[in-house]
Every structure is written in structure tokens, then in C-alpha cells.
Amino acid sequence: MDFSFILTQTPVLWIIVSALFSGAALNRVTRRIKRNTDAEKAKNTKRVLVCIWLSCSILFGLLALIVPGPKKILDLRLLSLFIGCTLFFFLFFRFKKAFMLPSVFLISAFIVVTLLFLQAVTAFTGETKIAQIDVLSIRNEKMTLDLTLSGNPQSQIIEMEGNYFAPNVHVIIFNDLLVFFGAKTWYRFVGLSSYDLAKGQTIAVQKNIVEFPFANGISKAIFEFVENNEKYIPIIKTAQTEVIQKKASELKSYSIQIENDGGVEVAEIK
């Protein structure tokens, strides 16, 4: 479980904590002042505590917006989560004795479900960087690329014709159950291809192929064995070759990544 993902990539935890303080504030607002106490002092204490709990709720609510950066600020699912958790924590604080035992089961179930959900999100959205390509120049329909493989600080200058490059990667993708429990796609980065797509054309024409003398990743024997016998291996979803074309832009850098649940991604480094 990657707990940094829970804190930085999803607003769920921040919303739950915000709802906790919101429920505590609502409980304090609705609680009556006891007759045998100093009424004025009790009112002041009540106001102070309500302000503190509300301030904490607002603080964590802002963190839910700022830290993970949700795609939509007005997300009804997040709003429903906040309202539901606020009501739950209000009942928990307001009726402790009657609500204690059910709360233990509800909180335990909620924690388990949340952790499973976050584990699934982490597993199926994770990725591994295998290389970086820096486009040094594009002149006379030729590209000069600087390729750096992950784990190897020494880069390699490659000249290719065309205006598109494509990593050629053999991938072994595991079934969803193994991915859920942390298995990552196996890969073998074997080379680069280049393509030319002229203006007005829809199909790119292959120009060059550069095969690496020492491929990065698993061995050729392992990939060929799995590729030839994948139907007999229940934990394997598929073994295939990915060729992803990407238009090159001069002086731009690109990251080549393998997604945990399969597939190759070529993304520009901002």
C-alpha cells in the first residue's frame, strides 16, 4: 500500500478528517448547557470549541482541494462523502453509549473498504519509467535523439529518419488479481522505430528500426516462453509487443513508461 498516494493523490482522507471536525462542531452546537454550571462561562466555552472545530474542518477541507487537486471542485460524490461522514461523526459524538458498538463495526468496515479501494486505484494507475528520450534536433526530415535507459546513466545518440519515433516494447501483462496485489507488468525494451507522416496523410510510413544489442528488462527467452504458452499460464493475461508512435518536437523530452496493468505510454516531460 502506497500511503503517499492516499495523502497526495486523492482528497478522500482529507475530506473524512474535515467531516470529523464538522461533526464535532455540530455536536457541540446541539448540546445543552447543564443547569448546575456557570451558564455564561459554559456558553463562552461552547463558542470557542465550535469555532476551533469549524476552523479545523475548514482547514482540512482546503487541504482536500489544494493537496490532491481534484479534477472537479464541485464533485457530488465528494460532497456526499462529506455530508455522510459529518452525520456519522455527529451521531457518534452525540450518542456515544448507544452508538459505540455499531460505530466500531462501521468504522472497521469503512477502513477496510477504503484501503481496498485505494489499493485498487494505486495498483491500476501506477507506472514504471523505463527510459527517457530527448529530441536534440530535427533537420532535413531527420531526428537526432538522446536515449537514456532507466538504471543506466550513459545515454545513446540515435539518428533516425522521419518525424515520429516509437519504442518497441515486449510486455507480459498479469491478470487483474495479481495487479491488485502489487504485480507490475514485465517488459523488454528492444528498440526504436521511426515513421514519417507527411501533411495530409493518415498512415505513417516506417523509415528506420534501431535494435538494442542489450535489451532493457526481462530476457528474450522468458518473453518467448510466455508468449508461446500464455494460454497455459493462468496468471498471465497476455504477452504482446507494443509499438507506440509519438510525434517528435525539437528540444522536447519524453518519458517512456510501463503501466502496472499493461500498456506503454510516451508522455512529454513538462
C-alpha positions as CSV (number, residue, x, y, z in Angstrom):
1,M,0.0,0.0,0.0
2,D,1.4,3.4,-1.1
3,F,0.3,5.7,1.7
4,S,1.9,8.7,-0.1
5,F,-0.8,8.2,-2.7
6,I,-3.6,8.5,-0.1
7,L,-2.2,11.8,1.1
8,T,-1.2,13.4,-2.2
9,Q,-3.4,11.9,-5.0
10,T,-6.9,11.6,-3.5
11,P,-8.9,14.0,-1.4
12,V,-10.8,11.2,0.4
13,L,-8.7,11.2,3.6
14,W,-8.7,15.0,4.0
15,I,-12.5,15.1,3.5
16,I,-13.1,12.4,6.2
17,V,-10.9,14.3,8.7
18,S,-12.7,17.6,7.8
19,A,-16.1,15.8,8.4
20,L,-14.8,14.6,11.7
21,F,-14.3,18.1,13.0
22,S,-17.5,19.3,11.3
23,G,-19.4,16.5,13.2
24,A,-17.7,17.5,16.5
25,A,-18.8,21.2,15.9
26,L,-22.4,20.2,15.2
27,N,-22.4,18.0,18.3
28,R,-21.2,20.9,20.4
29,V,-23.8,23.3,18.9
30,T,-26.7,21.0,19.7
31,R,-25.5,20.1,23.2
32,R,-27.4,21.7,26.0
33,I,-25.7,23.5,28.8
34,K,-26.1,21.8,32.2
35,R,-28.2,23.7,34.8
36,N,-25.7,23.3,37.6
37,T,-22.9,25.1,35.7
38,D,-22.0,28.7,35.2
39,A,-24.1,29.5,32.2
40,E,-22.1,32.4,30.8
41,K,-18.8,30.5,31.2
42,A,-20.3,27.4,29.6
43,K,-21.6,29.5,26.6
44,N,-18.2,31.1,26.0
45,T,-16.5,27.6,26.2
46,K,-19.1,26.3,23.8
47,R,-18.5,29.2,21.3
48,V,-14.7,28.7,21.5
49,L,-14.9,25.0,20.9
50,V,-17.3,25.4,18.0
51,C,-15.0,27.9,16.4
52,I,-12.0,25.7,16.9
53,W,-13.7,22.6,15.4
54,L,-15.1,24.6,12.4
55,S,-11.7,26.1,11.8
56,C,-10.1,22.7,11.7
57,S,-12.9,21.4,9.4
58,I,-12.3,24.3,7.0
59,L,-8.6,23.8,7.1
60,F,-8.8,20.1,6.2
61,G,-11.4,21.0,3.6
62,L,-9.0,23.4,1.9
63,L,-6.3,20.7,2.1
64,A,-8.7,18.4,0.3
65,L,-8.8,20.9,-2.6
66,I,-5.2,22.0,-2.6
67,V,-3.0,18.9,-1.9
68,P,-4.5,16.2,-4.2
69,G,-6.0,18.8,-6.6
70,P,-9.3,17.0,-7.6
71,K,-10.3,17.3,-11.3
72,K,-13.7,18.8,-10.3
73,I,-14.1,21.0,-7.3
74,L,-17.9,20.6,-7.4
75,D,-17.9,16.8,-7.2
76,L,-21.2,15.5,-5.9
77,R,-19.6,12.2,-4.8
78,L,-17.1,14.1,-2.6
79,L,-19.9,16.3,-1.2
80,S,-22.0,13.2,-0.4
81,L,-19.0,11.7,1.4
82,F,-18.5,14.8,3.5
83,I,-22.2,15.1,4.4
84,G,-22.4,11.3,5.2
85,C,-19.3,11.3,7.3
86,T,-20.3,14.5,9.1
87,L,-23.7,12.9,10.1
88,F,-21.9,9.8,11.2
89,F,-19.4,11.6,13.4
90,F,-22.2,13.8,14.8
91,L,-24.2,10.7,15.9
92,F,-21.0,9.1,17.3
93,F,-20.2,12.1,19.5
94,R,-23.8,12.9,20.4
95,F,-24.9,9.4,21.4
96,K,-21.7,7.7,22.4
97,K,-23.2,4.9,24.5
98,A,-25.9,3.9,22.1
99,F,-23.7,4.4,19.1
100,M,-20.4,2.9,20.3
101,L,-20.8,-0.7,19.3
102,P,-22.3,-0.1,15.8
103,S,-19.6,2.6,15.3
104,V,-16.8,0.1,15.9
105,F,-18.2,-2.2,13.2
106,L,-19.0,0.7,10.8
107,I,-15.6,2.3,11.2
108,S,-13.8,-1.0,10.8
109,A,-15.8,-1.9,7.6
110,F,-15.3,1.6,6.2
111,I,-11.5,1.5,6.8
112,V,-11.2,-1.9,5.1
113,V,-13.3,-0.8,2.1
114,T,-11.4,2.4,1.8
115,L,-8.0,0.7,1.9
116,L,-9.1,-1.9,-0.7
117,F,-10.4,0.9,-2.9
118,L,-7.1,2.9,-2.6
119,Q,-5.1,-0.2,-3.2
120,A,-7.0,-0.9,-6.4
121,V,-6.5,2.7,-7.5
122,T,-2.8,2.6,-6.7
123,A,-2.3,-0.7,-8.4
124,F,-4.2,0.0,-11.6
125,T,-2.9,3.6,-12.1
126,G,0.8,3.0,-11.2
127,E,3.5,3.1,-13.8
128,T,7.3,2.4,-14.2
129,K,9.6,4.7,-16.1
130,I,11.9,2.7,-18.4
131,A,13.6,5.3,-20.5
132,Q,13.8,9.0,-21.5
133,I,14.2,10.4,-24.9
134,D,15.5,13.9,-25.5
135,V,14.9,15.3,-29.0
136,L,18.1,17.2,-29.8
137,S,17.3,18.4,-33.3
138,I,15.0,17.8,-36.3
139,R,16.7,18.7,-39.6
140,N,16.0,17.7,-43.2
141,E,13.4,15.1,-42.2
142,K,15.9,13.5,-39.7
143,M,15.7,13.3,-35.9
144,T,18.6,13.3,-33.5
145,L,17.5,11.6,-30.3
146,D,19.3,11.1,-27.0
147,L,18.1,7.9,-25.3
148,T,18.7,7.2,-21.6
149,L,17.6,3.8,-20.2
150,S,16.4,3.7,-16.6
151,G,19.2,2.3,-14.4
152,N,21.9,3.2,-17.0
153,P,23.3,6.8,-16.7
154,Q,25.1,6.5,-20.0
155,S,22.9,7.9,-22.9
156,Q,23.0,6.9,-26.5
157,I,22.7,9.3,-29.5
158,I,20.4,7.9,-32.3
159,E,19.8,9.4,-35.7
160,M,16.6,8.4,-37.5
161,E,14.6,9.5,-40.5
162,G,11.0,10.8,-40.2
163,N,9.1,12.9,-37.7
164,Y,7.7,10.2,-35.4
165,F,9.5,7.8,-33.1
166,A,8.1,4.7,-31.5
167,P,9.5,2.5,-28.7
168,N,9.3,-1.2,-29.4
169,V,8.5,-3.0,-26.1
170,H,7.6,-6.6,-25.4
171,V,5.2,-6.7,-22.4
172,I,3.9,-9.5,-20.2
173,I,0.7,-8.4,-18.5
174,F,-0.6,-10.2,-15.4
175,N,-4.2,-10.8,-14.6
176,D,-6.1,-8.2,-12.6
177,L,-6.0,-10.1,-9.3
178,L,-2.2,-10.1,-9.3
179,V,-2.1,-6.5,-10.4
180,F,-4.4,-5.7,-7.4
181,F,-1.9,-7.3,-5.1
182,G,1.1,-5.4,-6.5
183,A,2.3,-7.3,-9.6
184,K,3.7,-5.0,-12.3
185,T,3.9,-5.6,-16.0
186,W,7.1,-7.3,-17.1
187,Y,8.8,-5.6,-20.1
188,R,11.6,-6.0,-22.6
189,F,12.6,-2.7,-24.3
190,V,14.1,-4.0,-27.6
191,G,14.5,-0.9,-29.8
192,L,13.1,2.2,-31.5
193,S,11.3,2.7,-34.8
194,S,10.9,5.9,-36.8
195,Y,8.0,6.9,-39.0
196,D,7.2,9.7,-41.4
197,L,3.7,11.2,-41.6
198,A,3.5,13.7,-44.4
199,K,1.0,16.5,-44.3
200,G,-2.4,15.3,-45.5
201,Q,-1.6,11.6,-44.9
202,T,-3.3,9.5,-42.3
203,I,-0.9,6.5,-42.2
204,A,2.7,6.8,-41.1
205,V,5.4,5.1,-43.2
206,Q,8.1,3.3,-41.4
207,K,11.6,4.6,-42.0
208,N,14.2,3.1,-39.6
209,I,14.5,0.4,-37.0
210,V,17.2,0.5,-34.3
211,E,17.5,-2.7,-32.3
212,F,19.4,-2.5,-29.0
213,P,22.3,-5.0,-28.6
214,F,21.3,-5.5,-25.0
215,A,17.6,-5.0,-24.4
216,N,16.4,-3.4,-21.1
217,G,14.2,-5.7,-19.0
218,I,13.5,-9.4,-18.9
219,S,15.3,-11.8,-21.1
220,K,14.3,-12.8,-24.6
221,A,13.9,-16.4,-23.5
222,I,11.4,-15.5,-20.8
223,F,9.3,-13.4,-23.1
224,E,9.2,-16.0,-25.9
225,F,8.3,-18.8,-23.5
226,V,5.4,-16.8,-22.0
227,E,4.3,-15.6,-25.5
228,N,4.2,-19.2,-26.8
229,N,2.5,-20.7,-23.7
230,E,0.3,-17.8,-22.3
231,K,-2.9,-19.8,-22.6
232,Y,-1.5,-22.4,-20.3
233,I,-0.4,-19.9,-17.6
234,P,-3.5,-18.7,-15.6
235,I,-1.8,-15.7,-14.0
236,I,-0.9,-14.2,-17.4
237,K,-3.5,-12.0,-19.2
238,T,-1.4,-11.6,-22.4
239,A,2.1,-11.3,-23.8
240,Q,2.4,-8.9,-26.7
241,T,4.6,-6.2,-28.4
242,E,3.7,-2.6,-28.0
243,V,4.7,0.0,-30.7
244,I,3.5,3.5,-29.7
245,Q,4.1,6.3,-32.1
246,K,4.9,9.8,-30.8
247,K,5.5,12.9,-32.9
248,A,8.8,14.4,-32.0
249,S,9.2,18.1,-31.2
250,E,12.6,19.7,-31.2
251,L,14.3,20.2,-27.8
252,K,11.5,18.3,-26.0
253,S,11.9,15.4,-23.6
254,Y,9.7,12.3,-23.4
255,S,9.3,9.7,-20.7
256,I,8.6,6.1,-21.8
257,Q,6.5,4.4,-19.1
258,I,5.0,0.9,-18.5
259,E,1.6,0.9,-16.8
260,N,1.1,-1.6,-14.0
261,D,-1.9,-3.1,-15.7
262,G,-0.3,-3.2,-19.1
263,G,0.4,-0.8,-21.9
264,V,3.2,1.6,-22.9
265,E,2.9,5.3,-22.5
266,V,5.0,8.0,-24.1
267,A,4.5,11.3,-22.3
268,E,6.1,14.7,-22.8
269,I,8.0,15.8,-19.7
270,K,6.7,19.3,-18.9
